[in-house]
């Protein structure tokens, strides 16, 4: 499967992360010694299920690295326009592509294992849209104090994930509704309102499951949708605010390899003291010892 990595956001002066980005892309904010997006590229690099990556919003001048083939596209403006451009590039590079993995560049905690789990899970059915959700208890156990926004459902409280899978052919369909869903993605009630007043009442009464919500959205788009309850809180731990950035900096600092003061060189072991190899100097013989020695010789 090919991946589209969204990295076009630049924090404005009034936004929480502006003092960290200084007018540059949010994806390039330092997290434990690497640009935030580099952690995501490392995960895609190590994922066995990913063949190539399309990065939208940055250029090759960003000096990022990835072991998979990477194509860079400029920011197209709105998120849906970026999704469409990324999809078009994937189909240009791989006309047989059926599904695409879409990820944001602000989930630096993900690993290749998590990417492979998602691709494998999505391959079990033939739906059009797969959307990850993370249970509140799992998010708060993994990242205490992250202060995510949760939606109360019939059987659980969840937050959305920022790495999902969609059939390549559906991205350009029903653009108006897609735009409304994307624009209201941080507001579950606003998303429910797009589906009608009945959905709002059921949501408030906690009568909807995660599958109910995703299927209703998919129905509006004329698609088949599936909700995936993800066991990995990292997929839902996107960095939007300073306290979330500091949480991920501390968390990923523990994952980074420790370096010595010599710029990452191996620590040299101190040489063992060669005490056994050296003989202690002979003590001068006393007069009594000299006499004993001369008698023995005679």
Secondary structure, DSSP 8 states (H G I E B T S, - for coil): -EEEEE------TTSTTHHHHTTS-GGGSEETTEEHHHHHHHHHHH-TT--EEEEES--GGG----SSEEEEE---SSHHHHHHHHHHHHHHH-TT--EEEEEETT-TT--HHHHHHHHHHHTTS--SEEEEEEEHHHHHHHSTT-----EE-SS-EEEE-SEEEEEGGGTTSSHHHHHHHHHTTT-HHHHHHHT-HHHHHHHHTT---HHHHHHHHHHHHT--EEEEE-S-GGGG----SHHHHHHHHHHHHHHS----TTTT----------TTTS--------HHHHHHHHHHH-
